[in-house]
Amino acid sequence: MRRDICSVTQCNAFQRIQYVLLLPIIGLYTVLFWFDEGRNNKLLVGPVLLLCLLSFFYSSRHIIKSNAKNLALWAAILFVGWMSLIDVTLGYSSAAIRGFLIAILLVTFFPKFLLTDKLWAFLSCIASVGLFGYLLYQGEILGLGRGSWHINAIPLSTLSASVLIVGCLLCSVSKDKWVRYCSVIAIAFSFATVMYAQTRGVWLALLCVGVSTLWCNRQWFTLSRLVGLLLLSLVVVGISSPFLFERFQQTLQEYTQIADKGNLNTSVGLRFQMWDAALQLVPKAGFFGLGDSHSQVLEQLFVDNKVDEGLISFNPTHYHNQYLTVWVKLGIIGLVLFAFFFFIPLLILRGHTSPYKKAIIALMVLYGIASLTDAPFLHASTIIIFIFTSQMLMHRHFELVQED
């Protein structure tokens, strides 16, 4: 690892500042999880810029050049470049652009070998415990409903599910007891957070992650392991049953409202309206998209009696579907660039298998399914975690392949 440092002088300087270089990573698993969406990513700007400066002057240029050769990184740069162009001309989400830029700088200048299994497991543990405690404080002590939390429940659940995947990976590949203990704690509290947040889209995404992971590891299963997995699943469902039953009852009531009374002003009904409206806006988006002017075009649809007043009153900033939102706001070009950015890890990792590759697939399934009912790539926090986690996993995958 130390061969990445150019000289003895640089090596000594690097050893002195390597803990400073970890500040953005520590912030990633504390600030992003414990502060609201409006502030958390902005608080990372300073540490990330400091990382860039220190890494540029004190670490080997080889590290930066090696990171910059990553095709997935260039796919992210192309996509954020298109977003920035649309933002200048038509308007777009500044939080999404800032999230991509922070993530790109972070993975370009951060020496990945500094994030050891022990540190990653510990940070995942701290993030999951802190976030669950924060939710309990918001929900039980302050008595706030999930719609009144200082952190949006949907990206919060996606973040927790991402930590859960990392925890499962570290617990399975590491033989270190400290790593395993921290990983188990991270898994338990991340799962508890996802269940407590009661986000149906992320529940569905996690279910799909579980099914896809079991399929990818089907050769591992024996009869005794299948029985053990079944018992574990029954215990998990039993523990989660209060949340599942409450959300099931609410969903059933909303569908009944839609079917019997035509009431589309519920959570599910509004999503149906947004998807329908987005499909009507897609032909108008063309190659370049509508940017922030989509709201004016949406109002024209209301004037033409093509959408309900309830949707206009809701004033959606996105359409609770990442793919439709990108198509409407960024056009066909934006949709193609987004697909290239999202699926490029599969192209890069083809031909070899490892636990890290399976974890990347699990992360992609999580975000891909969650994108059907939300827009995780419009929230800076979920953007940063997705890019950073996938890059770290790819780095470890190739290290393992080279060792073999």
N, C-alpha and C positions, 0 to 999 in steps of 0.2 A: 504494500500500500504506500509506504513512504517514498518509493521510487518516483511517485507523482510530484514530489517537491524538488525543485530545481537544484538547490545548493544547500550547503550546511547552514549558511547564514539565513537563507529563506526557511530552512527546516526549523531552526530555533525560533525564528519570528512566528512561523506558522503555529508551532506548539504553544506559544504564548497567547495567540489570538483565536485558537480553534474553538474555545468556549464561547467567545463573542460571536463566532460564525454560527453557533447553534441557537443564538437568540431568536432568529426568525422561526426556526422549527419549534422551539418552545412556545413562542407566541402563536404558532399555527394551532397547537393543541390546547391552548388556554384562551387566548383572546378571541379566536374564531368561535369557540364553544360557549364562552361565558358572557359575551357582550352582544347587544342587539345588532341586527343586520346593518343599520345605518352607520355604526361606528366601528364594528369589529375589523373590517378589511382596511379601513383608513389607518387604524392603529398599527397595521403591519407595514405600511409604506416606509417609515423611517428605518426599522430594523432590516428590511430587505435591501434598501439602498446602501446601508452600512455594510451589509454582507457583500454587495457587488463591489464596493470600493476596496474592502479588505481582501476579498478573494482575488481581485484583479492584481493588487500590488504584492500580496504575500504568498499566495498559493501558486502552484505551477500553471503556466498557460496551457499545459497539456490537459488539465482537468476541464478548463473552460472549452477548449477546442473539442475535446471528446464529447462533452455534453452538447455542444452546438451541432455536432454531426447527427444527432438524433432526428430521424425523419418525423417522428411524432411531434417533436418540438416545432419543427418548421410547419407542420400542418396546423398547429395552434397559432403560429405567427400569421399564416395566411388568413385564417378565419378571423383573428382579431384585427388584422389589417382591413379586411372587408367591413367588419363592424364599425371600425373607426371612420372609414370612408362614408358609410351610410349615416353615421352620427353627425359628421360635418355637413352633409347635404340635406338629410331628412330628419335627423334626430334618432337617437337610440339610447339604450340603457348604459349610463356611465358606470354603474356598479358592475355590470358584466364585463365591460372593457377593462376596468381597473382590476377586476379579479383575474382576468386572463393575463394582463401585463405583470401583475405581482407573481403569479404562478410561473410564467415564462422566465422572469428574472431569477426567481428562486431556484428553479431546476437547472438553469444555465450556470450559475455561479456557485451553487452549493456543492462542496466536496462530499459526495454521497456516502463515502466510507465512514464519515463521522457519525452517521446515524446507525449505531449498533442495534442488535436485537434487544439488548437490555434497555437501552434508552427508548427505543420505539415502543416496547411493551410498557415501560413506565409511563411515558407520555400518553399512550392510549388509555392506560388505567386512570391517570389523573383527569383526562378529558371526560371520560365516561362517568366517573364518580362525581366530578364537579357539575356536569350537566344534569345528571339525575337529581342531585341535591338542589340545584337551581330550580328545576321543575317542581320539586316537592315544595320548595319555598313559595313559588308563584301560585301553585294550585292549592296546597293544603293550608299554608300559613296565611297568605294574603287572600285566599279564596277566589282567585281569578280563574275564569273559564279559559279554555285553550285559545279562543279568539282574542283574548286580552293579554296574553303573555308578551313580554318584551322581546322575545325571540319568536319568529314565525315558526309554527309547529311543523310545517312540511319540510323546509330545508333542515330544520333541527333533527327531524327523524332520519333524513337522508344522511346527514353527518354521522349520526349514531350508528346507522347501519353500515357505513363505511368503516368505522372503527371496529365494529363487530367482525367484519370480514378479515381485517388485519389481525385482530386478536385470535381468530380461529386459525389463521395461517401460522402465526408465531407459535401458538400452542402446539401445533402439529409438527412443525419442522425443527423446533429447538429442543435440545436435551437439557438445557440449563433450567434448574428449578425456579430461579428468580423470574426468568422470562415466562415460564409456564404459570406461576402464581399470578403475576401481573396480567397476563393474557386472559386467564380465567375470570379475574375480577373485571377486566374490560369487557369481556363477552357478556357477563351477567348484568352489569349496569347498563351497557349499551342496549341489550335486549329489553331490559326493564324500561328504559327511556322510550324506545320505539313503541312499546305497548302502552305506556302511560300517555304518550302524545296522541294516540288513537288516529293515526294517519293511514287511511285505507289504502291509498296508492302505494305507500312504502311497505305496508303489510303484504300486499300482492307481490311487490317486487322482491321482498325477502323470501316469500314462498317460492317464487320462480328461481331465485338464487339457490335455495335448498334443493329443489328438484334437479336443476342443472348440475350442481355439485355432486349430488348422489349419482347422477348418470355418468359424469366424467370419472368417478371413482368406483364404478360398479364392479370392477374386478376385485376390489378390496373386500367385498361383502361375503360373509359366510352366514350360515343359518343363525349361529349364536349372535353375531353382530347385528343381523337384521332384527332379531328379537330384542336385543338391547336398544337399538335405535327406536323401535316401536314403543317400548316402555318409556324411553326418554321423551319421545314425542307426546305421549299421553300425559306425562308429568308437566311438560311445557304448556300444553293446551289447558290442562287443569288449572295451573297457576294463572294463565292469561285469560281464563274464561270470563271473569267480570268485565274486563275491557272488551273482549270479543263480543259478549252478549249485548253490552250497552251499545256498541257501534252497530251491531247487526240489527238491533231493534230500531235505531235511528235511521239506518239505511232503508229498512223495510217500510218505515213510515213515510220516508221521502218518496219512495217508488209508488206507494199507495196514493200519496198526494198527487203525483203526476198522472197515474192511471185513472183515478176516480174523479179528480177535480181539475185536471189539467194545470195544476200549480207548478210552474217551472221556476219559482223564486226560492227554491231550496238549494242546498249545497250541490246535490246531484243535478237538479234541474238547471241551475245556472251553468254547470259544466256542459250539459247538453246544448244549451243556448250558445255558449261560447264556441263549441266545436262547429255547430251549424253556421254561426256567423263567420268563423274563420274560413270555412269551406266556400262561403260566398265571396270572401275577400281574396282568396287565392287567385282567381282569374284576373283580378285587378292588380295583383302584385307584380306580375311580369318577371323580368330577369333581375331587376334591381330592388324590388320590394317597396313597401310603403313607409317604412321607418315609423316614427312617432305620428305621422299623419294618418295612420290606420284608424285613429279615434274619430277623425273627421269623416272618413269614408264609412265608418260604422254608424255614425249619426245619420248619414244620408240613407243608409239601409233602413233606419228607423222611420225616416220621413217617407220612404217608399213602402212602409208597412211590411218589411221583410224580417225585422227583428222586434222583440217585445220591449216595452218601456222599462221593464225590470232590469234588463241587461244594460241599458243606457244608464240607468240610475246606479248600477253596480260599477260602471266605468272601468272595465278591465284594462290593466296595463299589459297583460298577456292573456292567452287563450287556454290556459291550463292544459296545454299540450305543447311540448318543446318543438316537435317537428312542424306542427301547423304554425306556431308562433314564429319560428325561423323563416318559414316559407312566406308568411304574410309580411313580416317586417324586413327581411333581407333578400327576398326574391329567390328565384331558382338558383342563381349563382351562390347565394348564401347557404341554401339548403345543400348544394353539392359540396361546398367547402366544409360545412358542419359534418356531413356524412364522412368525408375524408378524414377530418380530425377525430371523429369518434371511433371509426372502425380501423384506423391505421395500425393500432397495436396488434390486431389479429394478423395483418399482413407482415409486420415486423417479426412476430413470434412464430411464424409458420415453420413447420419442419422439426421442431423440438418441443418436448413436453417437460414440465417441472411443476412443483407445487405453486411456484410464483406465477407461472402462466395461468394455472387454474384460478388463482386468486384474482388475476386481472380480468379473466372471463367473468368471474363472479361479480366484480365491481362494475363491469360493463353491463351485465344483465340487470344489476340493481339500478343503475342510472337509466338504462334503456327502457325498462318497464316503468320506472317512476316518471319518466318523461311523457308517458301516455296521459297522465292526469295532472302533471305539474310542469314547471319549466326550471329544472335544477341548474341549467346553464345560463340563467339570468340572475342567479344569486351568487354574489362574489365568493361567499364562504364555501359553497358546494363546488364551485368551479375550481378553487384553489386546492381543496382536498382531493378532488378527482385527478387533477393533473399531477400533483405532487405524489400521491399514492401510486398511481399507475407508473410514473417514471421510476420511483424507487423499486417497485416490483419488477419492472423490465430490467433495471440495472442488476438486481440480484439474480434474475433468471439467466442473464448472459454470463454472469460470474460463475454460476453453477454449471452452465453448458461448457464453458472454457475449462473448468476443472476436470470435467468428465472427458 
